[in-house]
Amino acid sequence: MFIRILGSAAGGGFPQWNCNCSNCRGFREGSLNASARTQSSIAISEDGVHWILFNASPDIRAQLASFDELQPARAIRDTGIDAILLIDSQVDHTTGLLSLREGLPIEVWCTEQVHQDLSSGFPLFTMLEHWNGGIKWRQVEANDQSTFSIPCAPSIQLTAIALHSNAPPYSPRRDKPHPGDNIGVFLEDTRTGQKVFYAPGLGQPDQHVLHWMRQADVLLVDGTVWHDDEMIRQEVGLKTGQAMGHLAQSGKGGMIEVLDGMPARRKILIHINNTNPILDEDSPERAELTRYGIEVSWDGMHIDLSEVP
């Protein structure tokens, strides 16, 4: 199984276009040892030819241009993307669908709740019906008692796991989320037995979620904020990480503590907010992650599970 990190940042990317926090300012001035990042998305393949796109970010055009395997090569118009799986209905995970309109129809896999949000409060699916019939919706059940596979990667079994997170502002379930608003995905390569757990929006990892995390060889999980009140501290917002559906890295019960107890051979953070001090590669927070064996994903990061020690 191959994993390509197309985008490693949270909503707005890094540096965020309208933000003058210490990270964004430092990057623009050249005083911060950090890399620019686009908004969170990954691609997964069993053969390196046919790819499943996990989330379609607003930065998708640049992300596709940065990865040859997803560019047209077999016909006058085509793509290496065979299907798309959406883990939620957030703006930063879905608006890239608009940029893919010339390539419709395409299979989009998501839960009933995500389908509802993208057909009403934020009606992307409805809008896209005007291009070649729109998307081909394939329903995902947030039920970890059943697995499914996507035709372009039949050897990869997927399990959708309902997460305790939050629905987007345009959802009728905002601040009263239901199972299926946000999912983590457990992937197993049935040829090798290698397993991955992917959850860029992980607000409260209860025992049920921890059970799945313990089985993974590679964890690719929420790295949004270092402090729960980080955006408040930096005077760029009024919401905590928890209110947005994200678990902070630091503090009791934080992501560092959670990951420290996991047997996974690689532990990688994704969906990193522009305010997070771990973006600074020289920061003490980045050094602390290194001490715990936790990696920070970057755009273009490539993971070949056959090479995971």
C-alpha positions in Angstrom: 0.0 0.0 0.0 1.2 3.4 -0.9 0.2 6.7 0.8 1.0 10.2 -0.6 0.5 13.2 1.5 -0.9 15.8 -0.9 -1.7 18.4 1.8 -0.7 18.5 5.4 -2.2 21.7 6.8 -5.6 22.5 8.4 -8.1 24.8 6.8 -6.5 27.9 5.2 -3.2 26.2 4.6 0.2 27.6 5.8 0.8 30.5 5.7 -2.8 31.4 5.8 -3.6 34.1 3.3 -5.1 36.6 5.8 -3.1 35.7 8.9 -0.3 37.6 10.6 0.2 35.2 13.5 3.8 34.6 14.6 4.1 31.5 12.4 2.7 33.1 9.2 4.6 36.4 9.7 7.8 34.5 10.4 7.4 32.4 7.3 6.8 35.4 5.1 9.8 37.3 6.6 12.0 34.2 6.3 12.8 34.0 10.0 10.9 30.8 10.6 12.4 27.4 9.7 9.2 25.9 8.2 7.7 24.7 4.9 4.6 26.0 3.2 1.6 23.6 3.3 -1.6 23.1 1.4 -4.9 21.9 3.0 -5.3 18.4 4.2 -5.6 15.5 1.7 -4.0 12.2 1.0 -4.0 9.6 -1.8 -3.8 5.9 -1.3 -3.1 3.1 -3.8 -2.4 -0.6 -3.8 -0.5 -0.6 -7.1 0.9 2.9 -7.5 -1.3 3.4 -10.6 -4.9 3.6 -9.4 -5.5 6.1 -6.5 -8.2 6.8 -4.0 -8.3 10.5 -3.0 -9.1 11.0 0.6 -10.7 14.5 0.8 -10.7 17.1 -2.0 -9.2 20.2 -0.7 -9.5 23.7 -2.2 -5.8 23.4 -3.1 -6.4 20.3 -5.3 -5.1 21.8 -8.5 -1.7 22.5 -7.1 -1.7 19.1 -5.3 -2.4 17.2 -8.5 0.3 19.2 -10.3 2.8 18.2 -7.6 2.3 14.4 -8.1 2.9 12.9 -11.5 0.9 9.7 -10.8 -2.3 11.7 -10.6 -1.8 13.7 -13.8 -3.2 12.8 -17.2 -1.1 10.2 -19.0 -3.2 7.4 -20.5 -5.7 9.4 -22.7 -6.2 12.9 -23.9 -8.2 13.6 -20.8 -7.8 11.4 -17.7 -6.5 11.2 -14.2 -5.0 8.7 -11.8 -7.8 9.4 -9.4 -10.3 6.5 -9.5 -12.4 7.4 -6.5 -12.8 9.9 -3.7 -13.6 9.3 -0.1 -14.7 12.1 2.1 -14.3 11.8 5.8 -16.5 14.8 6.6 -18.3 17.7 4.9 -16.0 20.5 6.0 -15.1 23.2 3.4 -11.4 22.4 3.5 -12.1 18.7 2.7 -14.7 19.1 0.0 -14.5 22.3 -2.2 -11.9 20.7 -4.4 -14.7 18.8 -5.9 -15.6 21.9 -7.9 -12.2 21.9 -9.5 -12.8 18.3 -10.7 -16.0 19.1 -12.5 -14.4 18.6 -16.0 -13.6 15.0 -14.9 -17.1 14.0 -13.8 -18.7 11.6 -13.3 -16.6 10.1 -10.5 -17.3 7.9 -7.5 -17.5 9.8 -4.3 -17.8 7.7 -1.1 -19.1 9.3 2.1 -21.7 8.8 4.9 -25.3 9.7 4.6 -24.7 12.6 7.0 -22.0 14.0 4.7 -24.2 13.5 1.7 -27.0 15.4 3.4 -24.8 18.4 4.2 -23.3 18.5 0.7 -26.8 18.4 -0.9 -28.4 21.0 1.3 -26.5 23.4 3.7 -23.5 23.4 1.4 -25.0 21.9 -1.8 -21.8 20.9 -3.8 -23.4 17.6 -4.9 -26.5 19.4 -6.2 -24.4 22.0 -8.1 -22.2 19.3 -9.7 -25.2 17.6 -11.2 -24.8 20.1 -14.1 -21.5 18.5 -15.2 -21.9 15.1 -16.9 -24.5 14.0 -14.3 -22.4 14.9 -11.3 -20.9 12.5 -8.8 -21.7 8.8 -8.3 -22.4 8.6 -4.6 -21.4 5.5 -2.8 -22.7 5.3 0.8 -20.2 4.6 3.6 -21.7 3.1 6.8 -19.9 4.4 9.9 -20.2 0.9 11.4 -17.0 -0.8 12.4 -18.7 -4.2 12.3 -18.5 -4.2 8.5 -15.7 -3.5 6.0 -15.9 -2.4 2.3 -13.5 -2.1 -0.6 -13.3 0.3 -3.5 -13.1 -1.3 -6.9 -9.8 0.3 -8.0 -8.1 -1.1 -4.9 -9.8 -4.5 -4.1 -7.0 -5.7 -1.8 -7.5 -2.8 0.6 -10.2 -3.3 3.1 -11.7 -0.2 4.7 -13.5 0.3 7.9 -15.3 3.6 8.7 -15.2 4.5 12.4 -17.5 7.2 13.8 -15.5 9.8 15.7 -16.5 12.2 18.4 -16.0 15.5 16.5 -18.2 18.3 15.3 -20.3 19.0 12.2 -19.5 22.1 10.1 -21.3 25.4 10.6 -23.8 24.8 7.8 -24.9 21.4 9.1 -28.1 21.1 11.1 -26.1 18.9 13.5 -23.6 21.6 14.4 -22.7 21.3 18.1 -24.9 18.3 18.3 -23.0 15.8 16.1 -24.3 12.4 15.1 -22.2 9.3 14.2 -21.2 9.7 10.6 -20.6 13.4 10.6 -16.9 12.7 10.9 -15.1 9.4 10.4 -11.7 7.8 10.8 -10.7 5.1 8.4 -8.9 1.9 9.2 -7.3 0.4 6.1 -5.8 -3.1 5.8 -3.8 -4.4 2.9 -5.1 -8.0 2.7 -2.0 -9.1 0.7 0.5 -8.1 3.4 -1.6 -7.6 6.6 -0.3 -4.0 6.9 -2.7 -1.6 8.6 -3.2 2.2 8.6 -5.5 4.4 10.8 -6.3 7.8 9.2 -8.2 10.5 11.2 -7.4 14.2 10.6 -10.3 15.2 12.7 -10.0 13.4 16.1 -11.6 15.3 18.9 -12.1 12.6 21.6 -10.4 9.3 21.1 -12.5 7.1 23.4 -11.8 3.4 24.1 -13.6 2.3 21.0 -11.3 4.5 18.8 -8.2 3.6 20.7 -8.9 -0.1 20.0 -8.6 0.6 16.3 -5.5 2.8 16.7 -3.7 0.1 18.6 -4.0 -2.3 15.6 -2.3 0.1 13.1 1.2 -0.1 11.8 0.9 3.5 10.7 -1.1 6.2 12.5 -1.9 9.3 10.5 -3.9 11.5 12.9 -5.0 14.9 14.0 -2.2 17.5 14.5 -4.3 20.6 14.4 -3.3 22.5 17.5 -0.6 22.2 20.2 -2.7 24.0 22.9 -6.5 23.6 23.1 -6.9 27.4 23.5 -4.2 28.1 20.9 -6.3 30.3 18.6 -7.5 32.3 21.6 -3.9 32.8 22.9 -2.8 34.0 19.5 -5.8 36.3 19.1 -6.9 34.8 15.8 -10.1 33.1 16.9 -12.5 32.5 19.8 -12.8 28.7 19.6 -10.9 25.9 21.3 -9.6 22.9 19.5 -12.2 20.8 21.2 -15.0 23.1 20.0 -13.8 22.6 16.5 -13.5 18.8 16.9 -9.7 18.5 17.4 -7.6 17.1 20.2 -4.6 19.2 21.2 -1.1 17.6 21.3 -0.1 18.9 24.7 -1.5 18.5 28.2 -3.0 15.6 30.0 -4.9 13.3 27.7 -3.5 15.1 24.7 -2.4 13.5 21.4 1.2 13.1 22.6 0.0 11.1 25.6 -2.4 9.1 23.4 0.3 8.2 20.8 2.9 7.4 23.4 0.9 4.3 24.4 0.5 3.1 20.8 2.5 0.2 19.3 2.4 1.7 15.8 5.8 1.8 14.0 5.1 5.2 12.6 3.1 7.9 14.2 2.4 10.9 12.0 0.5 14.1 12.5 -1.6 15.7 9.7 -4.0 18.6 9.4 -1.7 21.1 11.2 -3.1 24.6 11.9 -1.1 27.6 10.9 -0.9 28.7 14.6 0.7 25.4 15.8 4.3 25.9 17.0 5.3 22.5 15.6 5.5 24.1 12.2 8.7 25.7 13.3 11.3 22.9 12.9 13.5 24.6 15.5 10.9 24.9 18.1 10.9 23.1 21.5 7.5 21.7 20.7 8.9 20.1 17.5 11.8 18.7 19.6 9.3 17.2 22.1 7.5 15.4 19.3 10.8 14.0 18.1 11.6 12.7 21.6 8.3 10.8 21.5 8.9 9.4 18.0 6.1 11.4 16.5 6.5 12.7 12.9 5.0 15.8 11.3 3.7 15.2 7.8 4.6 17.5 5.0 3.3 18.1 1.5 4.8 15.4 -0.8 5.6 12.9 1.9 5.4 9.4 0.5 4.9 6.3 2.6 5.5 2.8 1.2 4.1 0.4 3.8 6.4 -2.3 2.6 9.3 -0.2 3.8 7.8 0.5 7.3 10.3 -1.1 9.7 
